[in-house]
Amino acid sequence: SVQPLEEVTIYARANGYVKRWLADIGAHVEEGALLAEVDIPEVGQEIAQARAAVAQSQASLLQAQANRGLAKTRLTRTGKLVDAGLAAQQELEQSEAQSTVGDADVGVAEATVMAQRANLTRLQDLQSFSKVTAPFSGTVTARMIERGSLLIAGNGTPLFRLASTATVRVFLQIPQSVAPGVSVGMPSAVRIREFPGTVFKGQVARTAGALDPTSRTLSTEIRVPNPDGKLLSGMYADVELTLTTPHRVFEIPSTALMSDANGLRVALVTPGGTLHLQPIVVERDLGPTIEVASGIEATDRVVQIASVDLSEGARVDVVH
């Protein structure tokens, strides 16, 4: 299955109306390109209100700082008068309390300024969402808006679908018998029915690292350069990999296989000219031929066409 390297559905980040769109289906756009503009009328008024709130909080901060300075000056003066015996201790305590209140008022005012500035920044960021841009370079595969369309922030109203196909990913399932032979960077040949005779060269980018428990296969990703855009998302592909098996296997004609109550066996011709019915373990059935995992060796002579007439120890003549 051919899939884009990256694919995303773009949604609105703020409530509003589509003012205009600048990219349609099939258009190639670069990262950061403007796709659409959204009219968000309420945000402009909220930004003006937020700026006024910031100015008001800054003025309150200046007032709190001035009151704190006055309270500290009064505290210093009262302390000197108390030391000279010209003021009561109660006046000193009142001045200390006023100074502490002044410090607290300044802290509250500073926090208010920070909160108002944060609210202003939030609204300015929200206003920036009026411009919908491409998160990466790719091709617009779908446009779902028109001018004047109402947009709801979040996943409610999709705007565009964007896919990056300069490099595509081909996913395939590797059987368990050869899965250990797959490695990252291994070359591959990809063929598409619609392009007969054309081989697209790719390589293994990654594997799942674990077999699917249902199919006992290893999910493998092949990356194929696609600069001319011939490979379309969703195409079915045939992938050829040269894999090494984790152990030695032998290939014999399927007609040599005997299957009965004693299991799977083949008839071997011994050096003494007799038959030996050897149990085997089949690695894979390829149709015309069978791969044998164990039970025979490279030097064994196998009877090509097995039949029920073959029996253990029967003498045979090998005709060359």
Long-range contacts (C-beta under 8 A, 24 or more apart in sequence): 1-170, 1-171, 1-172, 1-234, 1-235, 1-236, 1-237, 2-168, 2-169, 2-170, 2-231, 2-232, 2-233, 2-234, 2-235, 2-236, 2-237, 3-168, 3-169, 3-170, 3-171, 3-233, 3-234, 4-138, 4-163, 4-164, 4-165, 4-168, 4-169, 4-233, 5-164, 5-165, 5-166, 5-167, 5-168, 5-169, 5-223, 6-136, 6-138, 6-163, 6-164, 7-141, 7-161, 7-162, 7-163, 7-164, 7-233, 8-135, 8-136, 8-161, 8-162, 9-158, 9-160, 9-161, 10-35, 10-132, 10-135, 10-158, 10-159, 10-160, 10-161, 10-162, 11-153, 11-154, 11-155, 11-156, 11-157, 11-158, 11-159, 12-38, 12-129, 12-132, 12-151, 12-152, 12-153, 12-154, 12-156, 12-157, 12-159, 13-126, 13-129, 13-153, 14-38, 14-40, 14-43, 14-126, 14-129, 14-130, 14-151, 14-153, 15-40, 15-42, 15-151, 15-152, 15-153, 16-40, 16-41, 16-130, 16-151, 17-148, 17-149, 17-150, 17-151, 18-145, 18-146, 18-147, 18-148, 18-149, 18-151, 19-130, 19-147, 20-147, 21-143, 21-145, 21-146, 21-147, 21-159, 23-134, 23-140, 23-143, 23-160, 24-140, 24-143, 25-140, 25-141, 25-142, 25-143, 26-139, 26-140, 26-141, 27-139, 27-140, 28-137, 28-138, 28-139, 28-140, 29-134, 29-137, 29-138, 29-139, 29-140, 29-162, 30-134, 30-137, 31-134, 31-135, 31-136, 31-137, 32-133, 32-134, 33-133, 33-134, 34-131, 34-132, 34-133, 35-132, 35-133, 35-134, 35-140, 35-159, 35-160, 36-132, 36-145, 36-159, 36-160, 37-130, 37-131, 37-132, 38-129, 38-130, 38-131, 38-132, 38-151, 39-130, 40-126, 40-127, 40-129, 40-130, 43-123, 43-126, 43-127, 43-130, 44-127, 46-123, 47-120, 47-123, 47-124, 47-127, 50-116, 50-119, 50-120, 50-123, 51-120, 53-116, 53-119, 53-120, 54-113, 54-116, 54-117, 54-120, 56-116, 57-109, 57-112, 57-113, 57-115, 57-116, 58-113, 60-109, 60-112, 61-106, 61-109, 61-110, 61-112, 61-113, 63-109, 64-102, 64-105, 64-106, 64-108, 64-109, 65-106, 65-109, 67-102, 67-105, 68-99, 68-102, 68-103, 68-105, 68-106, 69-102, 70-102, 71-95, 71-98, 71-99, 71-101, 71-102, 72-99, 72-102, 74-98, 74-99, 75-99, 132-159, 132-160, 134-162, 135-162, 136-162, 136-164, 137-164, 137-166, 138-162, 138-163, 138-164, 138-165, 138-166, 139-163, 139-164, 139-165, 139-229, 141-233, 163-233, 165-226, 165-229, 165-231, 165-232, 165-233, 166-225, 166-226, 166-227, 167-223, 167-224, 167-225, 167-226, 168-223, 168-224, 168-226, 168-231, 168-233, 169-205, 169-221, 169-222, 169-223, 169-224, 170-202, 170-221, 170-222, 170-223, 170-224, 170-237, 170-239, 171-219, 171-220, 171-221, 171-222, 172-219, 172-220, 172-222, 172-239, 173-212, 173-215, 173-217, 173-218, 173-219, 173-220, 174-207, 174-217, 174-218, 174-219, 174-220, 174-241, 174-243, 175-216, 175-217, 175-218, 175-284, 176-211, 176-216, 176-217, 176-218, 177-245, 177-283, 177-284, 178-243, 178-244, 178-245, 178-246, 179-211, 179-217, 179-218, 180-246, 181-243, 181-244, 181-245, 181-246, 182-207, 182-218, 182-220, 182-241, 182-243, 186-241, 186-242, 186-243, 187-242, 188-222, 188-239, 188-240, 188-241, 189-239, 189-240, 190-222, 190-224, 190-237, 190-238, 190-239, 190-240, 191-237, 191-238, 191-239, 191-240, 192-230, 192-231, 192-235, 192-236, 192-237, 192-238, 193-236, 193-238, 194-235, 195-230, 200-224, 200-225, 200-226, 200-230, 200-231, 201-225, 204-241, 245-283, 247-293, 249-283, 249-284, 249-291, 249-292, 249-293, 250-291, 250-292, 250-296, 250-297, 250-298, 251-286, 251-289, 251-290, 251-291, 251-292, 252-289, 252-290, 252-292, 252-296, 252-302, 253-288, 253-289, 253-290, 253-304, 253-305, 254-285, 254-286, 254-287, 254-288, 254-289, 254-290, 255-304, 255-305, 255-306, 256-290, 256-302, 256-303, 256-304, 256-305, 256-306, 257-282, 257-290, 257-306, 258-306, 258-310, 260-308, 266-292, 266-295, 266-296, 266-302, 266-303, 266-306, 267-302, 267-303, 267-306, 267-310, 268-296, 268-300, 268-301, 268-302, 268-303, 269-301, 269-302, 269-303, 269-316, 269-318, 273-315, 273-316, 273-317, 273-318, 274-313, 274-314, 274-315, 274-316, 275-303, 275-310, 275-311, 275-312, 275-313, 275-314, 275-315, 275-316, 276-312, 276-313, 277-310, 277-311, 277-312
